[in-house]
Amino acid sequence: MVAQGFTVDLDKALVFQVGHLGEAYQEWVHQPIISKDGPRFFESDFWEFLTRTVWWAIPVIWLPVVSYSISVSIRMGHTVPEVALIVVFGIFVWTLMEYTLHRFLFHIKTKSYWGNTAHYLLHGCHHKHPMDGLRLVFPPAATAILCIPFWNLIKLMSTPSTAPALFGGGLLGYVMYDVTHYYLHHGQPTSEVPKNLKKYHLNHHFRVQNKGFGITSSFWDNVFGTLPQSKSAKSR
């Protein structure tokens, strides 16, 4: 893809190239390259290392934090059934965050140099290289940074004793989202529910990229009217 005399060289580090595409970036980034070998992002080996994450690092790193957070609320006097309800609510809140972030932030339209660069790092790279297995989950360092405002927001919205369990529930929702996302790209489901979910998500990548923003379910797409039409319904 050439824009204003600029061509992206896929054999070189991409992050600081894509901004030069300008208005052509949106078209370029939504033309996927199907390969399990991801591109190089940075010339620096250190920064390149931080962009690559194996999927199993997510539960290994964050499930202990989830367990600890939930245990704090129990130690502060809440019963196990009460904490279970708070955790379920936290997961529910995460599903709305998952949908909202994917629809309004991850799919924001950009055309400036730094806008394109930031979008590519955040989500554009996933649409350009959807089968890159080391960039399907969120890097733990970035997650740790984002947990700080998330925790502060929860503290404002809840009591001191419920905040830890609510935080743990939201974080558990995130872990479920990230491992589900990886599975939808690289797993081979045999039962009906995961099969349909995989089909639903790959439809977002390869057919209707401006709809189908749910990852763990299509619930919020149904609620907000972003459910993509099926091929059979479209052909009527």
C-alpha positions in Angstrom: 0.0 0.0 0.0 1.4 3.4 -1.0 0.2 6.7 0.4 1.8 10.0 -0.5 4.8 8.2 -2.0 5.3 6.0 1.1 5.4 2.2 1.0 5.3 -0.1 4.1 8.2 -2.5 4.1 7.0 -5.6 5.8 10.6 -6.8 6.2 11.5 -3.9 8.5 10.2 -2.9 12.0 6.6 -1.7 11.4 5.5 0.5 14.3 7.2 3.7 13.2 6.4 3.1 9.5 2.6 2.8 9.6 2.0 6.4 10.7 3.3 7.6 7.3 0.3 5.9 5.6 -2.0 8.8 6.6 -5.6 8.4 5.5 -4.6 5.1 3.7 -3.8 3.5 7.0 -7.4 2.4 7.7 -7.6 0.5 4.4 -4.1 -1.0 4.8 -4.6 -2.2 8.4 -7.9 -4.0 7.6 -6.4 -6.1 4.8 -5.2 -9.1 6.9 -2.0 -11.1 6.3 -2.6 -14.7 7.3 0.6 -16.0 8.9 1.5 -17.4 12.3 4.8 -15.6 12.1 4.3 -12.1 13.3 6.1 -9.0 12.0 8.9 -7.2 13.9 7.5 -4.1 15.7 10.7 -2.4 16.9 14.4 -2.3 16.0 15.2 -2.4 19.8 15.3 -6.0 21.1 14.1 -4.8 24.5 10.9 -3.1 23.2 10.3 -5.9 20.8 10.4 -8.4 23.7 7.8 -6.4 25.6 5.3 -6.8 22.7 5.4 -10.6 22.7 3.5 -12.6 25.2 2.7 -16.3 25.4 -1.0 -16.9 26.2 -0.5 -19.0 29.3 1.4 -16.1 31.0 -2.0 -14.3 31.5 -3.6 -16.9 33.9 -0.2 -17.6 35.5 0.4 -14.0 36.4 -3.1 -12.7 37.1 -5.1 -15.6 38.7 -3.0 -15.3 41.9 -3.9 -11.6 42.0 -7.6 -12.5 41.5 -7.4 -15.0 44.3 -5.7 -12.6 46.7 -8.2 -9.8 45.9 -11.2 -12.1 46.6 -9.6 -13.4 49.8 -9.2 -9.8 51.1 -13.0 -9.2 50.9 -13.6 -12.5 52.7 -11.1 -11.6 55.5 -12.9 -8.2 55.8 -16.1 -10.0 56.9 -18.0 -10.9 53.8 -19.4 -14.5 53.4 -18.4 -16.7 50.5 -21.8 -16.4 48.8 -21.7 -12.6 49.1 -18.2 -12.5 47.6 -19.3 -14.8 44.8 -22.1 -12.5 43.8 -19.7 -9.5 43.8 -17.2 -11.4 41.7 -19.9 -12.4 39.2 -20.9 -8.7 39.0 -17.3 -7.8 38.4 -17.2 -10.2 35.5 -20.4 -8.7 34.1 -18.9 -5.2 34.3 -15.8 -6.4 32.5 -17.9 -7.8 29.6 -19.3 -4.3 29.1 -15.8 -2.8 29.2 -14.6 -5.4 26.8 -17.3 -4.4 24.3 -16.9 -0.7 24.8 -13.1 -0.7 24.5 -13.2 -2.9 21.4 -15.9 -0.8 19.7 -15.0 2.8 20.6 -11.2 2.7 21.3 -9.7 -0.3 19.4 -11.7 0.6 16.2 -11.2 4.4 16.4 -10.5 6.0 13.0 -7.1 7.6 12.7 -5.1 9.3 10.0 -2.4 11.3 11.7 1.1 9.9 12.1 0.9 9.4 15.9 -2.7 8.4 15.8 -2.0 5.6 13.3 1.1 4.5 15.3 -0.8 4.3 18.6 -3.7 2.5 16.9 -1.4 0.0 15.3 0.2 -0.8 18.6 -3.2 -1.0 20.4 -5.2 -3.1 18.0 -4.4 -2.5 14.4 -1.5 -5.0 14.4 -4.1 -7.7 15.4 -6.3 -7.0 12.4 -3.3 -6.8 10.1 -1.7 -10.0 11.5 -4.7 -11.9 13.2 -2.9 -15.2 13.6 0.2 -13.8 15.3 0.2 -16.1 18.4 2.5 -13.9 20.5 0.4 -10.7 20.2 -3.1 -12.1 20.8 -3.1 -11.3 24.6 -2.3 -8.1 26.3 1.3 -7.6 27.6 1.4 -8.0 31.4 3.4 -4.8 31.8 0.7 -2.8 30.1 -2.1 -4.6 32.1 -0.3 -3.8 35.4 -0.3 -0.1 34.4 -4.0 -0.1 33.5 -4.9 -1.9 36.7 -4.0 1.3 38.7 -6.8 3.6 37.3 -9.2 0.6 37.2 -8.6 -0.1 41.0 -9.0 3.6 41.8 -12.3 3.8 39.9 -13.6 0.7 41.7 -12.6 2.3 45.1 -14.7 5.3 44.2 -17.8 3.2 43.2 -17.8 0.7 46.1 -17.1 0.2 49.8 -13.6 -0.7 51.2 -14.7 -4.3 51.8 -16.4 -4.9 48.5 -13.7 -3.2 46.3 -11.2 -6.0 46.4 -13.7 -8.7 45.3 -15.1 -6.4 42.6 -11.6 -5.7 41.3 -10.9 -9.5 41.4 -14.0 -10.2 39.5 -13.2 -7.6 36.8 -9.6 -8.9 36.5 -11.0 -12.5 36.3 -13.2 -11.3 33.5 -10.2 -9.9 31.7 -8.3 -13.2 32.1 -11.3 -15.1 30.7 -11.5 -12.7 27.8 -7.8 -12.9 26.9 -7.5 -16.7 27.0 -10.8 -17.0 25.1 -9.5 -14.6 22.4 -6.4 -16.7 22.0 -8.5 -19.9 21.7 -10.8 -18.4 19.1 -7.8 -17.8 16.9 -5.8 -20.9 17.5 -8.0 -23.5 19.1 -10.0 -26.2 17.3 -13.4 -26.4 19.1 -15.5 -29.5 18.7 -18.6 -28.5 20.6 -21.3 -26.2 19.3 -20.9 -23.1 21.6 -17.2 -22.5 21.1 -17.5 -23.4 17.4 -20.2 -20.6 17.0 -18.1 -18.2 19.0 -15.0 -18.8 16.9 -17.1 -18.4 13.7 -18.5 -15.2 15.2 -15.2 -13.7 16.0 -13.5 -14.6 12.7 -16.4 -13.1 10.9 -15.4 -9.8 12.6 -11.9 -10.2 11.3 -12.5 -11.3 7.7 -16.0 -10.2 6.7 -17.7 -7.5 8.8 -15.0 -5.6 10.7 -17.3 -2.8 11.9 -19.6 -5.1 13.8 -19.4 -8.1 16.2 -17.3 -6.4 18.9 -17.9 -9.0 21.6 -15.2 -11.6 22.2 -16.5 -13.8 25.1 -20.1 -13.5 23.9 -22.4 -11.6 21.5 -24.6 -10.3 24.4 -23.6 -6.6 24.1 -23.7 -6.7 20.3 -27.3 -7.7 20.6 -28.0 -5.0 23.2 -26.4 -2.2 21.2 -27.4 -3.3 17.7 -24.0 -4.2 16.3 -24.8 -7.8 15.6 -23.6 -8.6 12.1 -26.2 -10.0 9.7 -25.7 -13.6 8.7 -24.9 -14.4 5.1 -28.3 -16.1 4.6 -30.2 -13.1 6.0 -28.1 -10.8 3.8 -28.9 -12.7 0.6 -32.7 -12.5 1.0 
